[in-house]
Amino acid sequence: MVTLSKRFTRDNFSEILLAAGRKWSVGDGHDFNQNARAIVFAPHPDDEVLGCGGTITLKVMAGADVRVVVMTDGRTSHAKFVNAPTLIQMRRQEALKAAKHLGLEPSDYTFLDFEDHRLHEHISQARRHVVEMLEQSEPGQVFVPHRHDRLSDHVATFKIVVSALHAYNKRITLLEYPVWLWNTWPWTGSWRGEDSRTLRVPKLLRDGAELTFGCNTRIDIHPVLRHKVGA
């Protein structure tokens, strides 16, 4: 039995898997066009920053047109402490403040305001909105949460956008950004959670495989890291 320290599991494990992916991946992955017009679909206000804030900044600095679409109102994140109307307004204001650090303007944001944690109940309506935005913006790239992100709104956002892209039926590069892809041991350093340990093992293996072999577009954001940290 090999015992790994908490520092190893929490701080370095993902880097080891990414390094393995760089060594074993076939080819260099997809070409990333920094200048391409893009729409970033965020399940909640903040996912665009956490998932691809550095990439957004790089694209804006390159002169690309970048739009952000926030799918839900974020009302449940701190519902025990803040009432829904206040929290919705707070999170929108925070998103727009963060936008300045990324180089975006308030006019670059669209808030669809579906109720947080209930996006899956509005698939058809949300899909129509997304198709309309694709037709209006004609992006070359679309950013969505990773298909295996664990939160329901993240899963729903992925499904809605992919369905809308099929209806739009034009060539677009789809890029998935992970936010909750790794939410069990070893990334969190804990086995606690809703799933039993038996169920968590296959999810861990799947997530590890995704991180090692599925992350085939890697973007160096070190030159703009302070912008993401600020956001």
GUNU-376731 format. One record per residue: x, y, z of N, C-alpha, C in turn. Coordinates in nm, 2 decimals, padded with zeros to 4 digits, m for minus. Last residue first. Layout:
// residues N
     n_u     n_v     n_w    ca_u    ca_v    ca_w     c_u     c_v     c_w
       X       Y       Z       X       Y       Z       X       Y       Z
...
***
This chain:
// residues 231
     n_u     n_v     n_w    ca_u    ca_v    ca_w     c_u     c_v     c_w
  m01.04   03.91  m01.09  m01.19   03.88  m01.11  m01.24   03.79  m01.00
  m00.78   03.87  m01.00  m00.86   03.99  m00.96  m01.01   03.97  m00.98
  m00.72   03.63  m01.12  m00.72   03.64  m00.97  m00.80   03.76  m00.93
  m00.73   03.72  m01.39  m00.83   03.61  m01.34  m00.83   03.62  m01.19
  m00.52   03.90  m01.39  m00.66   03.94  m01.42  m00.76   03.84  m01.37
  m00.30   03.75  m01.32  m00.35   03.85  m01.23  m00.48   03.90  m01.26
  m00.27   03.59  m01.55  m00.32   03.53  m01.43  m00.37   03.63  m01.33
  m00.17   03.64  m01.80  m00.29   03.72  m01.76  m00.35   03.67  m01.63
   00.04   03.47  m01.84   00.06   03.62  m01.87  m00.06   03.70  m01.82
  m00.07   03.22  m01.78   00.02   03.29  m01.68   00.04   03.43  m01.72
  m00.23   03.06  m01.93  m00.28   03.19  m01.89  m00.19   03.27  m01.79
  m00.21   02.85  m02.19  m00.12   02.91  m02.09  m00.18   03.05  m02.05
  m00.43   02.60  m02.26  m00.40   02.74  m02.28  m00.33   02.79  m02.17
  m00.50   02.30  m02.43  m00.44   02.36  m02.31  m00.39   02.50  m02.34
  m00.70   02.06  m02.52  m00.67   02.20  m02.56  m00.62   02.27  m02.43
  m00.76   01.81  m02.41  m00.66   01.82  m02.52  m00.65   01.96  m02.58
  m00.85   01.64  m02.18  m00.82   01.79  m02.18  m00.71   01.81  m02.29
  m00.87   01.36  m02.19  m00.97   01.44  m02.25  m00.94   01.59  m02.26
  m00.67   01.24  m02.05  m00.67   01.22  m02.19  m00.77   01.31  m02.26
  m00.67   01.34  m01.78  m00.55   01.29  m01.84  m00.56   01.29  m01.99
  m00.93   01.41  m01.72  m00.83   01.51  m01.70  m00.70   01.47  m01.78
  m01.06   01.17  m01.78  m01.10   01.29  m01.86  m00.98   01.39  m01.85
  m00.94   01.00  m01.60  m00.92   00.97  m01.74  m00.95   01.10  m01.82
  m01.04   01.12  m01.36  m00.90   01.11  m01.39  m00.87   01.09  m01.53
  m01.31   01.07  m01.40  m01.26   01.21  m01.39  m01.11   01.21  m01.42
  m01.32   00.79  m01.38  m01.36   00.86  m01.50  m01.31   01.00  m01.51
  m01.22   00.75  m01.12  m01.15   00.69  m01.24  m01.19   00.76  m01.37
  m01.42   00.88  m00.98  m01.29   00.92  m00.97  m01.20   00.88  m01.09
  m01.64   00.71  m01.05  m01.64   00.85  m01.09  m01.50   00.91  m01.08
  m01.56   00.47  m00.93  m01.57   00.48  m01.07  m01.58   00.62  m01.12
  m01.57   00.57  m00.65  m01.45   00.52  m00.71  m01.45   00.52  m00.87
  m01.82   00.64  m00.57  m01.73   00.74  m00.59  m01.60   00.69  m00.67
  m01.96   00.41  m00.51  m02.00   00.48  m00.63  m01.90   00.59  m00.67
  m01.83   00.33  m00.28  m01.83   00.24  m00.39  m01.87   00.31  m00.52
  m01.88   00.55  m00.10  m01.74   00.53  m00.15  m01.74   00.43  m00.27
  m02.18   00.72  m00.21  m02.11   00.62  m00.13  m01.97   00.60  m00.18
  m02.23   01.07  m00.24  m02.22   00.94  m00.30  m02.15   00.85  m00.20
  m02.21   01.31  m00.10  m02.34   01.25  m00.12  m02.33   01.10  m00.16
  m01.92   01.32   00.11  m02.00   01.36   00.00  m02.13   01.28   00.00
  m01.58   01.26   00.20  m01.71   01.29   00.23  m01.79   01.34   00.11
  m01.32   01.20   00.14  m01.42   01.11   00.08  m01.56   01.15   00.12
  m01.08   01.46   00.05  m01.18   01.40   00.14  m01.27   01.31   00.07
  m00.93   01.61  m00.11  m00.87   01.56   00.01  m00.96   01.49   00.10
  m01.03   01.70  m00.35  m01.08   01.77  m00.23  m01.01   01.72  m00.11
  m00.89   01.52  m00.52  m00.89   01.67  m00.55  m00.93   01.75  m00.43
  m00.90   01.25  m00.50  m00.81   01.32  m00.42  m00.81   01.47  m00.43
  m01.23   01.29  m00.36  m01.09   01.26  m00.34  m01.03   01.21  m00.47
  m01.43   01.51  m00.58  m01.41   01.40  m00.48  m01.26   01.38  m00.46
  m01.46   01.69  m00.78  m01.51   01.73  m00.65  m01.51   01.61  m00.55
  m01.37   01.77  m01.08  m01.30   01.70  m00.97  m01.36   01.75  m00.83
  m01.56   01.92  m01.22  m01.52   01.79  m01.27  m01.45   01.71  m01.16
  m01.65   02.17  m01.18  m01.68   02.07  m01.07  m01.64   01.93  m01.12
  m01.52   02.29  m01.40  m01.53   02.36  m01.28  m01.55   02.26  m01.16
  m01.37   02.27  m01.73  m01.41   02.20  m01.60  m01.42   02.30  m01.48
  m01.50   02.37  m02.04  m01.42   02.41  m01.93  m01.46   02.34  m01.80
  m01.49   02.28  m02.38  m01.55   02.25  m02.25  m01.45   02.29  m02.13
  m01.57   02.42  m02.68  m01.46   02.40  m02.58  m01.53   02.39  m02.45
  m01.64   02.38  m03.02  m01.69   02.37  m02.88  m01.58   02.34  m02.79
  m01.63   02.57  m03.30  m01.55   02.49  m03.21  m01.61   02.50  m03.07
  m01.87   02.52  m03.56  m01.83   02.60  m03.44  m01.74   02.51  m03.36
  m02.06   02.53  m03.85  m01.93   02.48  m03.79  m01.89   02.58  m03.68
  m02.41   02.51  m03.78  m02.30   02.57  m03.85  m02.17   02.53  m03.78
  m02.66   02.44  m03.66  m02.60   02.36  m03.77  m02.50   02.44  m03.85
  m02.86   02.49  m03.48  m02.79   02.60  m03.55  m02.72   02.55  m03.67
  m02.91   02.24  m03.37  m03.02   02.31  m03.44  m02.96   02.43  m03.53
  m02.67   02.19  m03.25  m02.72   02.10  m03.35  m02.83   02.17  m03.44
  m02.66   02.40  m03.07  m02.56   02.39  m03.17  m02.61   02.30  m03.29
  m02.87   02.32  m02.89  m02.88   02.44  m02.97  m02.78   02.45  m03.09
  m02.74   02.10  m02.78  m02.87   02.08  m02.85  m02.89   02.20  m02.95
  m02.53   02.23  m02.64  m02.51   02.13  m02.75  m02.63   02.10  m02.84
  m02.68   02.38  m02.46  m02.60   02.45  m02.57  m02.57   02.35  m02.68
  m02.81   02.19  m02.31  m02.89   02.29  m02.38  m02.81   02.35  m02.49
  m02.60   02.04  m02.20  m02.70   01.97  m02.28  m02.78   02.08  m02.37
  m02.47   02.24  m02.04  m02.40   02.16  m02.15  m02.50   02.10  m02.25
  m02.67   02.31  m01.87  m02.61   02.41  m01.96  m02.54   02.34  m02.08
  m02.71   02.07  m01.72  m02.82   02.12  m01.81  m02.76   02.22  m01.91
  m02.46   02.05  m01.59  m02.50   01.95  m01.68  m02.61   02.00  m01.78
  m02.49   02.28  m01.44  m02.38   02.27  m01.53  m02.41   02.17  m01.63
  m02.71   02.23  m01.28  m02.72   02.34  m01.38  m02.60   02.34  m01.48
  m02.62   02.01  m01.12  m02.72   01.99  m01.22  m02.73   02.11  m01.32
  m02.26   01.95  m01.09  m02.38   02.02  m01.05  m02.49   02.02  m01.16
  m02.04   01.82  m01.20  m02.13   01.75  m01.12  m02.26   01.82  m01.08
  m01.92   01.78  m01.53  m01.93   01.86  m01.42  m02.05   01.81  m01.33
  m01.90   01.64  m01.77  m01.91   01.56  m01.65  m01.90   01.65  m01.52
  m01.88   01.83  m01.97  m02.00   01.74  m01.97  m02.01   01.66  m01.84
  m01.78   02.15  m01.86  m01.75   02.01  m01.90  m01.87   01.92  m01.88
  m01.96   02.44  m01.98  m01.91   02.36  m01.87  m01.88   02.22  m01.92
  m01.85   02.59  m02.29  m01.95   02.54  m02.20  m01.89   02.46  m02.09
  m01.80   02.82  m02.55  m01.74   02.76  m02.43  m01.86   02.72  m02.34
  m01.75   02.83  m02.89  m01.85   02.83  m02.78  m01.79   02.76  m02.67
  m01.63   03.02  m03.17  m01.61   02.93  m03.06  m01.72   02.95  m02.96
  m01.73   03.18  m03.36  m01.65   03.08  m03.41  m01.62   02.98  m03.30
  m02.07   03.31  m03.36  m01.94   03.29  m03.30  m01.86   03.18  m03.37
  m02.31   03.47  m03.43  m02.23   03.39  m03.53  m02.09   03.37  m03.47
  m02.50   03.64  m03.30  m02.35   03.66  m03.28  m02.26   03.59  m03.38
  m02.75   03.55  m03.38  m02.72   03.69  m03.38  m02.57   03.72  m03.38
  m02.74   03.27  m03.36  m02.78   03.33  m03.49  m02.74   03.48  m03.49
  m02.69   03.25  m03.09  m02.59   03.19  m03.19  m02.62   03.26  m03.32
  m02.92   03.36  m02.98  m02.79   03.42  m02.96  m02.68   03.37  m03.06
  m03.11   03.17  m03.07  m03.12   03.31  m03.11  m02.99   03.38  m03.09
  m03.02   02.94  m02.93  m03.02   02.94  m03.07  m03.03   03.09  m03.13
  m03.07   03.03  m02.66  m02.93   03.00  m02.71  m02.92   03.00  m02.86
  m03.35   03.05  m02.66  m03.26   03.16  m02.63  m03.12   03.14  m02.69
  m03.41   02.78  m02.70  m03.45   02.88  m02.80  m03.37   03.01  m02.78
  m03.31   02.66  m02.47  m03.25   02.62  m02.60  m03.29   02.73  m02.70
  m03.48   02.76  m02.27  m03.34   02.80  m02.27  m03.27   02.77  m02.41
  m03.71   02.62  m02.35  m03.71   02.77  m02.35  m03.57   02.82  m02.36
  m03.63   02.36  m02.31  m03.68   02.40  m02.44  m03.67   02.55  m02.45
  m03.55   02.34  m02.03  m03.46   02.31  m02.14  m03.51   02.37  m02.27
  m03.63   02.39  m01.77  m03.66   02.49  m01.88  m03.57   02.47  m02.00
  m03.55   02.23  m01.58  m03.70   02.23  m01.60  m03.73   02.33  m01.71
  m03.28   02.26  m01.55  m03.33   02.14  m01.62  m03.48   02.14  m01.65
  m03.26   02.48  m01.38  m03.25   02.50  m01.52  m03.30   02.38  m01.60
  m03.28   02.49  m01.11  m03.40   02.44  m01.18  m03.39   02.46  m01.33
  m03.06   02.61  m00.99  m03.09   02.47  m00.95  m03.21   02.41  m01.02
  m03.20   02.93  m01.02  m03.08   02.85  m00.99  m03.13   02.71  m00.94
  m03.42   03.01  m01.28  m03.40   02.99  m01.14  m03.29   02.89  m01.11
  m03.28   03.22  m01.54  m03.36   03.10  m01.50  m03.33   03.07  m01.35
  m03.15   03.45  m01.64  m03.22   03.45  m01.51  m03.32   03.34  m01.49
  m02.99   03.53  m01.84  m03.12   03.47  m01.88  m03.21   03.45  m01.76
  m02.80   03.80  m01.91  m02.84   03.72  m01.79  m02.98   03.66  m01.83
  m02.51   03.87  m02.09  m02.66   03.85  m02.10  m02.69   03.76  m01.98
  m02.25   04.11  m02.14  m02.31   04.00  m02.06  m02.46   04.00  m02.09
  m02.14   04.32  m02.26  m02.10   04.19  m02.31  m02.17   04.08  m02.24
  m02.22   04.54  m02.12  m02.30   04.51  m02.24  m02.26   04.38  m02.31
  m02.02   04.56  m01.93  m02.15   04.51  m01.89  m02.24   04.47  m02.01
  m01.71   04.45  m02.09  m01.81   04.55  m02.05  m01.94   04.49  m02.01
  m01.39   04.29  m02.01  m01.53   04.29  m02.07  m01.61   04.41  m02.02
  m01.16   04.24  m01.89  m01.15   04.32  m02.01  m01.29   04.34  m02.08
  m01.16   04.12  m01.65  m01.13   04.03  m01.77  m01.13   04.11  m01.90
  m01.22   04.32  m01.48  m01.09   04.26  m01.47  m01.05   04.17  m01.59
  m01.48   04.36  m01.55  m01.38   04.47  m01.58  m01.24   04.41  m01.57
  m01.61   04.13  m01.46  m01.60   04.15  m01.60  m01.49   04.25  m01.63
  m01.64   04.18  m01.19  m01.54   04.08  m01.23  m01.51   04.10  m01.38
  m01.86   04.34  m01.20  m01.73   04.40  m01.15  m01.62   04.31  m01.19
  m02.05   04.17  m01.30  m02.01   04.28  m01.38  m01.89   04.35  m01.33
  m02.06   03.99  m01.08  m02.02   03.94  m01.21  m01.98   04.06  m01.30
  m02.16   04.15  m00.88  m02.03   04.09  m00.87  m01.97   04.04  m01.00
  m02.42   04.20  m00.97  m02.32   04.31  m00.96  m02.18   04.26  m00.95
  m02.52   03.94  m00.96  m02.51   04.01  m01.09  m02.41   04.12  m01.08
  m02.51   03.89  m00.69  m02.43   03.81  m00.78  m02.42   03.87  m00.91
  m02.69   04.09  m00.59  m02.55   04.09  m00.55  m02.46   04.01  m00.65
  m02.93   04.01  m00.70  m02.87   04.14  m00.74  m02.72   04.14  m00.70
  m02.96   03.76  m00.58  m02.96   03.77  m00.72  m02.89   03.90  m00.76
  m02.97   03.83  m00.31  m02.86   03.75  m00.36  m02.85   03.76  m00.51
  m03.21   03.97  m00.29  m03.09   04.04  m00.26  m02.97   03.97  m00.32
  m03.40   03.77  m00.36  m03.39   03.90  m00.44  m03.25   03.97  m00.42
  m03.34   03.57  m00.15  m03.32   03.54  m00.29  m03.31   03.67  m00.37
  m03.15   03.66   00.14  m03.27   03.63   00.07  m03.25   03.63  m00.08
  m02.87   03.49   00.29  m02.92   03.61   00.21  m03.05   03.57   00.14
  m02.82   03.25   00.42  m02.78   03.38   00.48  m02.83   03.50   00.41
  m02.90   03.03   00.28  m02.92   03.03   00.43  m02.89   03.17   00.49
  m02.82   03.08   00.02  m02.96   03.10   00.05  m02.99   03.10   00.20
  m02.60   03.11  m00.14  m02.59   03.14   00.01  m02.73   03.17   00.06
  m02.69   03.00  m00.39  m02.55   02.98  m00.34  m02.53   03.01  m00.19
  m02.93   03.04  m00.50  m02.92   02.94  m00.40  m02.78   02.93  m00.34
  m02.94   03.22  m00.72  m03.01   03.26  m00.59  m02.98   03.16  m00.47
  m02.85   03.24  m00.98  m02.75   03.22  m00.87  m02.81   03.24  m00.73
  m02.99   03.26  m01.21  m02.98   03.38  m01.13  m02.89   03.36  m01.01
  m02.84   03.11  m01.51  m02.93   03.11  m01.40  m02.90   03.23  m01.31
  m02.67   03.16  m01.74  m02.80   03.09  m01.75  m02.89   03.11  m01.64
  m02.51   03.42  m01.89  m02.53   03.35  m01.76  m02.66   03.29  m01.75
  m02.29   03.46  m02.14  m02.43   03.43  m02.12  m02.44   03.36  m01.99
  m02.06   03.68  m02.28  m02.09   03.59  m02.17  m02.24   03.58  m02.15
  m01.86   03.73  m02.57  m01.99   03.75  m02.50  m02.00   03.64  m02.39
  m01.60   03.88  m02.74  m01.63   03.77  m02.64  m01.76   03.82  m02.57
  m01.41   03.94  m03.01  m01.54   03.97  m02.95  m01.58   03.86  m02.87
  m01.05   03.99  m02.98  m01.17   03.90  m03.02  m01.30   03.96  m02.95
  m00.81   04.11  m02.93  m00.91   04.18  m03.01  m01.04   04.11  m03.05
  m00.65   04.00  m02.75  m00.62   03.98  m02.89  m00.71   04.05  m02.99
  m00.77   04.07  m02.52  m00.65   04.14  m02.55  m00.61   04.12  m02.70
  m00.98   03.88  m02.53  m01.01   04.02  m02.54  m00.89   04.10  m02.58
  m00.83   03.64  m02.51  m00.90   03.67  m02.63  m00.93   03.82  m02.64
  m00.72   03.67  m02.25  m00.63   03.65  m02.36  m00.70   03.69  m02.49
  m00.97   03.67  m02.10  m00.88   03.79  m02.10  m00.78   03.79  m02.22
  m01.06   03.41  m02.15  m01.14   03.53  m02.19  m01.05   03.65  m02.20
  m00.86   03.27  m02.02  m00.88   03.26  m02.17  m00.96   03.37  m02.22
  m00.91   03.34  m01.75  m00.78   03.37  m01.82  m00.79   03.37  m01.97
  m01.17   03.23  m01.71  m01.14   03.37  m01.70  m01.01   03.42  m01.77
  m01.29   02.98  m01.73  m01.21   03.02  m01.84  m01.18   03.17  m01.83
  m01.40   02.90  m01.47  m01.37   02.81  m01.57  m01.28   02.85  m01.68
  m01.42   03.13  m01.31  m01.35   03.01  m01.26  m01.31   02.92  m01.37
  m01.56   03.30  m01.49  m01.43   03.34  m01.43  m01.35   03.22  m01.39
  m01.79   03.16  m01.54  m01.71   03.21  m01.66  m01.57   03.25  m01.61
  m01.90   03.12  m01.29  m01.84   03.01  m01.36  m01.76   03.05  m01.48
  m02.02   03.36  m01.20  m01.88   03.33  m01.15  m01.82   03.21  m01.23
  m02.35   03.30  m01.22  m02.25   03.42  m01.22  m02.13   03.38  m01.14
  m02.39   02.98  m01.37  m02.41   03.07  m01.26  m02.32   03.19  m01.28
  m02.32   02.86  m01.62  m02.45   02.82  m01.55  m02.49   02.92  m01.44
  m02.22   03.03  m01.90  m02.19   03.01  m01.76  m02.32   02.97  m01.69
  m02.08   03.03  m02.21  m02.21   03.00  m02.14  m02.17   02.96  m02.00
  m01.93   03.25  m02.42  m01.91   03.17  m02.30  m02.04   03.15  m02.23
  m01.87   03.29  m02.75  m01.97   03.30  m02.65  m01.94   03.21  m02.54
  m01.64   03.46  m02.97  m01.68   03.36  m02.88  m01.80   03.39  m02.79
  m01.43   03.50  m03.26  m01.55   03.55  m03.18  m01.60   03.43  m03.10
  m01.08   03.43  m03.25  m01.22   03.40  m03.29  m01.32   03.46  m03.20
  m00.82   03.47  m03.17  m00.89   03.59  m03.23  m01.04   03.56  m03.26
  m00.71   03.23  m03.09  m00.73   03.34  m02.99  m00.82   03.45  m03.04
  m00.79   02.92  m03.16  m00.78   03.05  m03.23  m00.82   03.16  m03.13
  m00.62   02.64  m03.10  m00.70   02.74  m03.04  m00.68   02.87  m03.11
  m00.65   02.31  m03.23  m00.59   02.44  m03.24  m00.68   02.54  m03.17
  m00.67   02.03  m03.01  m00.73   02.12  m03.10  m00.66   02.25  m03.11
  m00.39   01.81  m02.97  m00.52   01.86  m02.94  m00.57   01.96  m03.04
  m00.15   01.72  m03.06  m00.14   01.84  m02.97  m00.28   01.89  m02.93
  m00.12   01.36  m03.07  m00.12   01.49  m03.13  m00.12   01.60  m03.02
  m00.25   01.17  m02.82  m00.21   01.16  m02.96  m00.23   01.30  m03.02
  m00.10   01.18  m02.49  m00.20   01.22  m02.58  m00.15   01.21  m02.73
   00.11   01.13  m02.32   00.04   01.01  m02.39  m00.06   01.05  m02.49
   00.21   01.37  m02.22   00.30   01.27  m02.27   00.23   01.16  m02.36
  m00.01   01.51  m02.14   00.08   01.57  m02.24   00.17   01.47  m02.30
  m00.11   01.33  m01.95  m00.18   01.36  m02.07  m00.10   01.42  m02.18
   00.08   01.36  m01.76   00.07   01.23  m01.82  m00.01   01.24  m01.95
   00.03   01.62  m01.68   00.16   01.59  m01.74   00.16   01.45  m01.81
  m00.22   01.58  m01.58  m00.21   01.67  m01.69  m00.07   01.64  m01.76
  m00.16   01.42  m01.36  m00.24   01.37  m01.46  m00.23   01.45  m01.59
   00.00   01.60  m01.21   00.06   01.48  m01.26  m00.02   01.42  m01.37
  m00.19   01.80  m01.16  m00.07   01.83  m01.24   00.00   01.71  m01.30
  m00.35   01.66  m00.98  m00.41   01.70  m01.11  m00.29   01.74  m01.21
  m00.18   01.63  m00.76  m00.23   01.51  m00.84  m00.28   01.55  m00.97
  m00.09   01.84  m00.61  m00.01   01.80  m00.73  m00.07   01.69  m00.81
  m00.26   01.92  m00.40  m00.19   02.02  m00.48  m00.13   01.97  m00.61
  m00.38   01.68  m00.29  m00.46   01.80  m00.31  m00.39   01.90  m00.41
  m00.18   01.48  m00.27  m00.31   01.45  m00.34  m00.38   01.58  m00.37
   00.03   01.61  m00.15   00.05   01.55  m00.28  m00.09   01.54  m00.35
  m00.08   01.69   00.10  m00.03   01.79   00.00  m00.01   01.74  m00.14
  m00.14   01.45   00.21  m00.25   01.53   00.17  m00.20   01.64   00.07
   00.07   01.18   00.08   00.04   01.29   00.18  m00.08   01.37   00.12
  m00.02   00.84   00.03   00.01   00.97  m00.03  m00.02   01.08   00.07
   00.10   00.52   00.07   00.02   00.63   00.14   00.07   00.76   00.08
   00.05   00.22  m00.08   00.13   00.35  m00.09   00.04   00.45  m00.03
   00.08  m00.12   00.00   00.00   00.00   00.00   00.09   00.12   00.00
***
